[in-house]
């Protein structure tokens, strides 16, 4: 069984509240889970102790059973010192898309042509 430690959303519209749960990866996000491991309230300030609460012993148990944390939960575990910090890279994040590259090339060509015309006069 492919196990995940992930967030299950609760709360009302525009007022999210998440439960940190251990579940089968095939179950829906807010559906059936095996155990509730903690809570996450993104509306609280980042330095608040109540923002992320976890039962660290149970989280370590599920990790030892082969459960994989999602990206957000992995960050919580790194902050708690349970998991070593993973290096993250998104090399293509700042790279413009295809159309933007074409527009930039066309603009550069027009600027070069304008500069040549101005130099010829």
N, C-alpha and C positions, 0 to 999 in steps of 0.2 A: 504494500500500500504506500503510495507517494504522500508523505506527510508534509504539511506546511505550517509554519507559525506565521500568522498574518493578522491583519486588522479586519474586524467585522464592524460595519458602520451602524450606528444607532443615532438617536436624537432626531430632532425635527428639521424641517427645511431651514437652511442657513445657520443651523445650530448643531454642528456635528459632534458626536461623541463616539469613540471607538472602543471596542473590546479587543484585547490581544488574545487570540485563540489558537489552539492547536487543532487542525482539521485535516481531513483528507483533501487533497488538491482538487479532486473531481467534484466536490460539493460547491454550491453557490457561495458567493462572498458573504452574504448575511444568513446563509442557511445553516445546516447541521454542522456542529463541531463536537470534538471529543472533550475538550476541557478549556475553561476560561483561565487564562494565565495572568491577566492584568487589564488595565485600562489606559487610555490615552485621550486627553482632552485638549485639542489644539487651541481652544479659545483662551486658555490660561496663559499667563506670561511665561516666556521661555525659562526663566530662573525659578519658577514655582516648583516645589517638590511634588505637588499633586498633579502636575501635567502628565507625567508617565509613572504609572505604578505597575510593578511586575513581581510575581512570585519567582524569584531567581532560581530557587531549587528546582521547581517544576520545569522551568524553561531549560535548565541544564539537563534534566532528565529527558525531555523530548529531543533535545539536540543529540544526546547520546543514543537515542533510538533511531536517529537518522533524519529527523525533521529538518527541513531547510527553511530558514527565515526569509521573508520577503525583504526587498531593499530597505524599506522604511523601518521594519522591525530590526533588521541587522544594524541600522544606525543607532537605534535605542540600545541594543545589546552592547555595541561598541562604547557608547556613552556610559553604560553601567559597568563596563570592564569585564563583561562575560566573554566577549569575542574580540579577537585581535582586529585592529583597524585594517580594512581592505583598501588598497589603492584603487581609486576610480578615475577613469579617463573617458572623456567624450570629445575626441579629437575633431569631430565634424560639427560640433555645436556652433562654433562661430563662423563656419564656412557658409558663404551664401549659396543659394540654390541655383539651378540651371538658368532660369530666366533672368535672375539678377546678374549672373556672370555675363550673359549675352548683352544685357543693357549696358553694363560697365564697359564691355569691349566696344560696343557701338559708340558710346559716349567718348571713349578714348580716341577712336578713329576720327570722329567729327572734330575733336579738339586738335588732333594732329593736322587734319586738313585745314582747319582755320588758321593754325600757326604757320603752315606753309604758305597760305594765301597772303597772310599779313607780312611774311618775310619777303615774298615776291614783289610786293608793292613798294 
